[in-house]
Amino acid sequence: MSAEIISLSQARKAKEKTKAAKGAAGNRLKFGRTKAQKALDQLEAERKVRKLDFAKRDAPNDE
């Protein structure tokens, strides 16, 4: 019976690394968006603001 000799600190670090990788994968699914998607959303928001600004009417000056 010969068992494989392992370093406990290396085993602990490997376990923590896999746990962190699982957490990171979950966060990528929740929050991950590409730079292009962020830019597209920003352009759409600016377009909505411009459209609203051009639709505004000036208030008549009643003096």
TIKOL-735240 format. One record per residue (C-alpha): residue in three letters; residue number from 1; x, y, z. Coordinates in Angstrom, 2 decimals. Layout:
BEGIN
+------+-----+---------+---------+---------+
| type | seq |       x |       y |       z |
+------+-----+---------+---------+---------+
|  ALA | NUM |       X |       Y |       Z |
...
+------+-----+---------+---------+---------+
//
This chain:
BEGIN
+------+-----+---------+---------+---------+
| type | seq |       x |       y |       z |
+------+-----+---------+---------+---------+
|  MET |   1 |    0.00 |    0.00 |    0.00 |
|  SER |   2 |    1.69 |    3.11 |   -1.16 |
|  ALA |   3 |   -0.30 |    6.30 |   -1.21 |
|  GLU |   4 |    0.52 |    9.28 |   -3.30 |
|  ILE |   5 |    2.26 |   11.95 |   -1.26 |
|  ILE |   6 |    0.72 |   15.39 |   -1.65 |
|  SER |   7 |    1.45 |   18.75 |   -0.17 |
|  LEU |   8 |   -1.51 |   19.89 |    1.92 |
|  SER |   9 |   -0.92 |   23.53 |    1.10 |
|  GLN |  10 |   -0.94 |   22.77 |   -2.64 |
|  ALA |  11 |   -4.14 |   20.75 |   -2.26 |
|  ARG |  12 |   -5.78 |   23.59 |   -0.31 |
|  LYS |  13 |   -4.73 |   26.16 |   -2.91 |
|  ALA |  14 |   -6.01 |   23.98 |   -5.76 |
|  LYS |  15 |   -9.36 |   23.57 |   -4.00 |
|  GLU |  16 |   -9.66 |   27.35 |   -3.48 |
|  LYS |  17 |   -8.72 |   27.97 |   -7.10 |
|  THR |  18 |  -11.47 |   25.69 |   -8.44 |
|  LYS |  19 |  -13.99 |   27.29 |   -6.07 |
|  ALA |  20 |  -13.01 |   30.77 |   -7.29 |
|  ALA |  21 |  -13.25 |   29.65 |  -10.91 |
|  LYS |  22 |  -16.81 |   28.41 |  -10.35 |
|  GLY |  23 |  -17.75 |   31.71 |   -8.74 |
|  ALA |  24 |  -16.20 |   33.68 |  -11.58 |
|  ALA |  25 |  -18.13 |   31.66 |  -14.15 |
|  GLY |  26 |  -21.35 |   32.45 |  -12.34 |
|  ASN |  27 |  -20.53 |   36.16 |  -12.25 |
|  ARG |  28 |  -19.74 |   36.15 |  -15.96 |
|  LEU |  29 |  -23.20 |   34.78 |  -16.65 |
|  LYS |  30 |  -24.84 |   37.37 |  -14.41 |
|  PHE |  31 |  -22.88 |   40.50 |  -15.23 |
|  GLY |  32 |  -20.74 |   39.82 |  -18.27 |
|  ARG |  33 |  -21.38 |   42.04 |  -21.26 |
|  THR |  34 |  -19.08 |   42.77 |  -24.11 |
|  LYS |  35 |  -17.69 |   46.21 |  -24.77 |
|  ALA |  36 |  -19.76 |   46.37 |  -27.97 |
|  GLN |  37 |  -22.97 |   45.64 |  -26.06 |
|  LYS |  38 |  -22.20 |   48.40 |  -23.56 |
|  ALA |  39 |  -21.44 |   50.86 |  -26.38 |
|  LEU |  40 |  -24.67 |   49.95 |  -28.18 |
|  ASP |  41 |  -26.71 |   50.54 |  -25.03 |
|  GLN |  42 |  -25.02 |   53.90 |  -24.51 |
|  LEU |  43 |  -25.74 |   54.96 |  -28.11 |
|  GLU |  44 |  -29.38 |   53.97 |  -27.77 |
|  ALA |  45 |  -29.71 |   55.97 |  -24.55 |
|  GLU |  46 |  -28.15 |   59.05 |  -26.20 |
|  ARG |  47 |  -30.46 |   58.65 |  -29.19 |
|  LYS |  48 |  -33.51 |   58.58 |  -26.89 |
|  VAL |  49 |  -32.37 |   61.73 |  -25.11 |
|  ARG |  50 |  -31.80 |   63.58 |  -28.40 |
|  LYS |  51 |  -35.18 |   62.49 |  -29.74 |
|  LEU |  52 |  -36.87 |   63.76 |  -26.58 |
|  ASP |  53 |  -34.96 |   67.05 |  -26.68 |
|  PHE |  54 |  -35.95 |   67.71 |  -30.29 |
|  ALA |  55 |  -39.61 |   67.02 |  -29.48 |
|  LYS |  56 |  -39.72 |   69.67 |  -26.73 |
|  ARG |  57 |  -41.64 |   72.83 |  -27.41 |
|  ASP |  58 |  -40.62 |   76.21 |  -26.12 |
|  ALA |  59 |  -42.99 |   77.79 |  -23.64 |
|  PRO |  60 |  -44.67 |   80.94 |  -24.94 |
|  ASN |  61 |  -43.51 |   84.17 |  -23.34 |
|  ASP |  62 |  -46.57 |   85.74 |  -21.73 |
|  GLU |  63 |  -45.41 |   89.09 |  -20.45 |
+------+-----+---------+---------+---------+
//
